[in-house]
Amino acid sequence: MSATMVDYQLGRLDALESEAIHVFREVAAEFERPALLFSGGKDSIVLLRLAEKAFWPAPIPFPAVHVDTGHNFPEVLGFRDQRVTELGMRLVVGSVQASIDAGRVAEPGGRWPTRNRLQTTTLLDTIAGHGFDAVFGGARRDEDKARAKERVFSFRDEFGQWDPKNQRPELWNLFNTRIRKGEHIRVFPLSNWTELDVWEYIARERLEVPSIYFAHTRRVFDRDGMLLAENPHLTSAPDEPVYETTVRFRTVGDMTCTGAVSSAAADVESIIKEISVARTTERGATRADDRASEAAMEDRKREGYF
């Protein structure tokens, strides 16, 4: 039964939580080597909390995995390490820089030198190297129209690719978990959540999040209508003056393509009020890599992206 169908019996967050916990337990029962993608961002923080609840009082029975571009915000990496240590989890880090050094991918250049797309190769190498057969991710359907097409259990072939025209039905939350050697499943327990649901759950559970989600003073510059943080991996042009202002980040990722928003929201309740009236998704407003084309996210997902 879906979260929507049981809303009249449970509160909205209770229904979503129950559905996600069911997904976690289904994966633990059906797969041999699952892993959870944990970036230190808000969605993966909620994933960790749900995993805690799914297996309590036992520890979370799989490792955390992070694909580090080498250009991530240091506040988020510090939070990632802190949270994994608190839970006593094993952390597997796939390095995009190591992929570049090994000649697996080439360093991008140009006006938007983001390594985001390079994460796909590093992720697939990490999955294959550790033999993971199911990988939890924090993607939500409200983020992007390509993600709205995807099932909770997303089948990936031996090349890590996703075919949106060849997906398995999930009637009544019954999941087909059969895979052959070399294939794997991406699992998205937050598929039916929204950005607002995530923040309301963070408030309810009193979860800690990285400081950059809250309003703070930062040096930024405007590139194509996006506020980018001054950082050593991206040079502002002469017509892009750097200035200091109050911002926060709605999503976290590679510093070279993740924009900030002007905001005075300094606590979770203020963020909830802000999100309640927002008219754009967090990725649509602040991720340059999604602006490359109308099908930018879907193209990356077909190749094996998150």
N, C-alpha and C positions, 0 to 999 in steps of 0.2 A: 504494500500500500504506500503510495507516495506521501511526501510531507504535506502537500496541498490537501489531499483527501482526509487527513486526520487533524487538520487545523481546528475543526469544530470540537474535537475531543481534547486536544492539547493546545497550549499556547504555540504561536508560530515558531519561536526559537526551540521549544521543546520538541516539536515535530521534526524540524530540520536536524536537530541534534540526534534524535532517535534514528532517523534515516541514515545519517552519516555513520553512526556507531554500527549499525547493521552492515554497512558496506565494509567497514574495517574488519569486522569479525568474519565476514564472508571471504575476504581476501586471505586472512590468516588461516582459514580452514581449507582453502582450495589451492594455495600456492606455496611453493617450497622456499623461495628466496625473495620476499617482498622488501621494498625500501621506501622511504618517505623523503620527497624533495623538500628541503628546508632551507630557505634563503635568509630567514630572519624577518621577512615581511609579514604583514598583518594576516594574510590568508594562511600562510604556513604556520603561523603562531596558533591560529584557531585549529588547524589540522592536528598539531601536536597535542592540544588540549583534548580534542576528541579522541585521539589515540590513547591518551592517558586514561580517559574514562572507559574506553572500550575494553581495556585489559586490566584495569585496576582490580585487585591490589598487586598483580604481577607487573613487572616492568614492560615497557613497550618492546615487543619481540622482533624488532627489525632496526636496521641502522638509519640514520639521517644522511641524506646526500645533498651536496651543494655543488653547483657548477659555478666556479668563481671566474669571472671575466678578467680579473686583475684590475678592473676599473670600478669596483663596487664601493659604495659609501663606507668609510671606516666605522661609522657609528653602527651600521647594520651588521657588519662582520663581527664586531665586538659583542653585539647582542646575540648573534648566532652562537658564538662560542660559549657565552655565559649560559644560555638556555640549554644547550646540549649537555654541558657539564652538570647542570642542576638535575637533569633527568637521568644522568648516567648512561647516555646513549653513545654508541660508536658513531663518529662522524667521518664520512667518506667525501673527500673534496676532489672534484674533477677540475683541473686547471686549464683554462683556455690558453694561458701563456705557455704551458707545457706543450699543448697541441701546436702552437705556432712554432715553438723551438724545434719540435719534431718534424716540421714540414707537413703536418696534417692539414693545416689551414694557413691562409695568408693574412697578414695584418692589413686591415682596410685603411684607406686614406680618404681624401676628399673632404668635403664640407661637414659630413656626418661620419666620422671615423669610429662608428660604434662596433663593438665586438659581439653585440647581441646575437646576430645570426650565426656567429662562429660557435656559440654554445651547443648547437645541435650536434656537431661532430664530437665534441668533448663529452656530451651526455651519452650519446650512443656508444662511444668507446668505454665509458664508465660502466654502463649497463652490461655490455658484453664482457668486460674484464672481470666483473664481480658475479656474473651469472644471474643478475636480477631478472625474475620472471614477471613481476608486477611492481609498478612504481606509482605511489600516491603523489598527486599533484594538487595544488590549491586553485586551479582554474575554475572560474564561474561562468555560467552562460550569459550573464548580463554584461560581461566585459567587452565582448566583441562578437560580431555576427558569425564568424567562423567557429568560435567556441560554442555558440548557441546551437550549432549543428551536431556537436559531438555528444556521444553517449557517456553515461557514468563510467562504464567499462569500455575503454577505447582500444580496440585491437590494433597492434602494430606488427607488420610482417618482419621477415628476417633481416630486412634492411632498415628497420625502425620507422617505416613509412606508414602514413594514415591515408586511407581512401574513404572520403566522405560518402561516396556512392555505394560502399560495400560495408555497411555497419550492421551489427547484430541487434535484433529487437530486444527490448527490455520491458516487456509487458509484466505488470504487477511486480516490478522490481525483481524479476527472475533473470539472473545473469548467466550468460554462456562463458565459461572460463577456460574452455579447451584451447590449448595452443600446442604447436609443434616445437621441436628443438630450435632455438635461435629466435623464436618469436617472443613477444611479451605483451602485456596489457598495461596501459596507462589507466589509472583509477582516479576519478575526481569526485570525492565525497561532498564537495561544496557546490556541485553543479547547480543545484536549485536555490542556492543562496544569492543574495544581492550584496552590494557593498554596504548598504545600510544594515542588513542582517549581521554582517561580519562585525561591524562596529557596535551594534547593540549587544552581540554576544560577548565581545571584549569587555563591554561595560558590565554586563551581568556577571561574568566570571572574574572580573577584576584582573584581567590579564595585562601584564607589562608589555609595552611595545617600544621599539627604538625611538629615540628622542626626535628624530627628523620628521616624524608624523605630526608633531606639534609645532605651533607657530614659534619661530625663532628668527634672529637676525642673521642674514647670510649675504655674501657678495655674489651677485648674479649678473647675467647679461641676457639680452633679448635676442634670440635667433628665430626668425620666421614665426614670431608670435609666441614663442615658448621661452620661459625663464629657466635658463640653465645655470647650475652652480659653477662658480669659478673653480677650476680644478686643474691639476697638472697634466691631464690627458686630453684637454680640449682648449684650443687657443681662440680667444675672441678676436674678431676682425676689427679693423680700424673704425668701422661704422657700428660697432657693437660695444659701446662703453660699459664698463663694469661699474656697478653701483651697489650700495648696501640698502637692503629693505627687509621687511618682515614677510616671511614665507613659511610654507610647510609643504610636505610631499604627500600626495595621495597614494602613490605607489613607489616602490623602491626597486632599483635595478642598476644597470650600467650608468655611471655618471655622465657619459657622453651622449646619452639619448633620453634621459629621464628628467622631465621638467618639474619645476615647483609651481605652486599657485600662491598668489597673494592671499594671506589669511591671518586672522587674529585668533584662530581657534587654538587655545593653549591647553585644553583638556578634552577628555573623551566626550563629555556631554556637549561641548561646543562643536566638536567635529560631527556628532550625530545631527545636530541642528543644521549645520552647514550642508551635509550630504543630503538631508531631507529635501532641500530646495534646489539641489544641483540639477542641471539639465544636460550634462555630459558625463559619460563614464570616466573613470580615472585614467584608463589607457587612452581613450579618445582625446582627452584634454592634455595629457602630459607625456606621451610616449612617441618620440620622433620616428622610431622604427616602424610604427603602425601607419605612418603617413605616406610611406613609399608608394602605395597603390591601394585601390579599393580592396584588393585581395591579398594584401601584404601578410596578414596573420595566417590566412589559409595556406598560402604558398609555403610559409615556414613550417606550419604544422604538417603538411604533406611530407616534408623532408625529414620530420622527426623532432621538431621543436616541441616545447612544453605544451 
